[in-house]
Amino acid sequence: MRKKILSIFLVLCMVVTLLPVGAFADSTPTSGKCGENLTWKLDGDGTLTISGTGAMEDYDYLNDYYAPWMDFLASIEKVVISKGVTSIGNDAFQSCYNLRNVTIPDSVTSIGGSAFRGCDITSLKIPDGVKYIGPCAFSDCELETINIPNGLAVLDGCVFSGCWRLKQITIPNSVTKIEGGAFQRSGLESIVIPKSVTSIGGGVFQECNYLSSVTLPSSIKTISDSAFLACESLTNIVIPDGIVKIGDSAFYHCKALNSITIPASVKSIGDLAFNGCDALKDVYYLGTNEQWQEIENIGHINYALQNSTIHFRNAHTHSYKNGKCTICGAADPNYKPAPKAPELKITTSAGKPQIYWSAVNGATKYWVYRSTDGKKFSYYDSTKKTSYTNKSTSVGTTYYYKVKAVAVVDGKNHTSDFSITKGILCKPAAPTVSINRSNGKPKLSWKAVSGATKYWIYRSTDGKKFKYWDSTTRTSYTNSGAASGTKYYYRVKAVAVVNGKNVASANSSTKSLLTSLAKPSVSITTSNGKPKVTWKAVTGADKYYIYRSTDGKTFSYWDSTTKTTYINSGAKKNTKYYYKVKAVCASNSNANSAQSSAVSIKATK
């Protein structure tokens, strides 16, 4: 019996091994749950969509608890997280090595540890509402640009480690702590740590081979162990006053480091802190020889430091830049801080270029520079406002602008750097359009626009999809072909012709009108003493409604006719009657005309 059971088992194993892989793959679900109120779905185009409300489940690769889309790692190219999702779970998209596009909504406040580790993402916008980003969340990604949300307090450990394409990043003032290895082995070329940061972890910039510029704040008290280990492009660094300790191996093997400034506040230099810094020649110490000798552990395996020339306080010539000595960080007593460059934006006002910016602290005026080729700029004008409209321009010409903020100190101008360049094509102003009816048809009117030689009419029947409809050289346009009873929407562009090319304005505001039949033009006389109303046939009308009044104010429906005349045979002798006529479309009451003007006459018989 045992042999029979074993034989059956072996046969089943052979059958299973002979089944094609697709037999399993086809049964693998491509949708399901990923949180208490969240679902996921993978489309055939490689888009993974997370929908619902609330938090995503946390996963744990180390303990074989995988995200449910684990079987499709190679297929996932895009992740869309819908609004309502509040968190991205730990290890959620780890190792999705073809994932290049991610959309994170404003509802997300938390991104779990290793959430995107090892993905192929090159650019990502993180909403400012995100308050937590876990360890290794983006480590080993292909990131080139990413923002740190303004509101995040802690940059967790290894969060951007191994992001070798990441050259620049801005740390917002909300960050107070940077954990160990946060940027380890990244491609950073420069970094400014804001004053809000009070702690940086071990190995935070370790092996950042391209890092050549570092600005440290005085708010941190310790440069942690291995903080800048093997940063091979770092040539000099100024340690700010207030730092007390330089940790073990802090600058180990920074082989290009040739000078360093150490403040008198430093009381301890760790083991191997500068070992392997073979290019180190000058140490600028902002204290006395006696204070230098009191620094704890200074000689322990720090041969590069021992072999350097120590320049004690006031023993060197200051080299000032932007108010500080580039060697020791001492303040320039004659420095007059220039304002920051304005953050320039551009639009048009009545077709003319208008540049604008936020007020710059310390600036009392702004200098405007202009160019027509984007290369050669000349001073153009000055303003004390935070916007400037360039009225002297020619339609069809592209103008480029730069602005400097100017502070006046002791009667002297201190200017900022140039703002970024902004350019715009000078166009005619957009027409100001009005609309009314002309014989029941839409009639657009506007004033002539300076420089315009013609006007383009755009039409829509839903107010959304506009198409070019017609052109005119006049300042009005009647859409005579408009169907009765239809609501039409219109926009108009003013067009100048410059060197044989059309230069069109922006669209006017949208105007709309429900079309109708033309109201009849009515006359009145008597026929055998009875009122006789006459009018010309109205195109599209099937019949006409007659309205009557005896006081010329209150009109009531009286009768209907398909003719173009009406005799009120029941009128009383010596009574004055007033009449109005309406053209009627039998198939569409919305197309009925307005009532005609009133006419009146006295019945004589």
Secondary structure, DSSP 8 states (H G I E B T S, - for coil): -HHHHHHHHHHHHHHHHHS-THHHHTTS-SEEEEETTEEEEE-TTSEEEEEESEE----BGGGTB--TTGGGTTT--EEEE-TTEEEE-TTTTTT-TT--EEE--TT--EE-TTTTTT----EE---TT--EE-TTTTTT---SEE---TT--EE-TTTTTT-TT-------TT--EE-TTTTTT---SEEE--TT--EE-TTTTTT-TT--EEE--TT--EE-TTTTTT-TT--EEE--TT--EE-TTTTTT-TT--EEEE-TT--EE-TTTTTT-TT--EEEESS-HHHHHTSBTTTSS-HHHHTSEEE-TT-S---EETTEETTT--B-TT----------EEEEETTEEEEE----TT-SEEEEEEESSSS--EEEEEESSSEEE--S--TT-EEEEEEEEEEEETTEEEE------EEEE-------EEEEEETTEEEEEE---TT--EEEEEEESSSS--EEEEEESSSEEE-TT--TT-EEEEEEEEEEEETTEEEE------EEEE-------EEEEEETTEEEEEE---TT-SEEEEEEESSSS--EEEEEESSSEEE-TT--TT-EEEEEEEEE-TT-GGG-------EEEE---
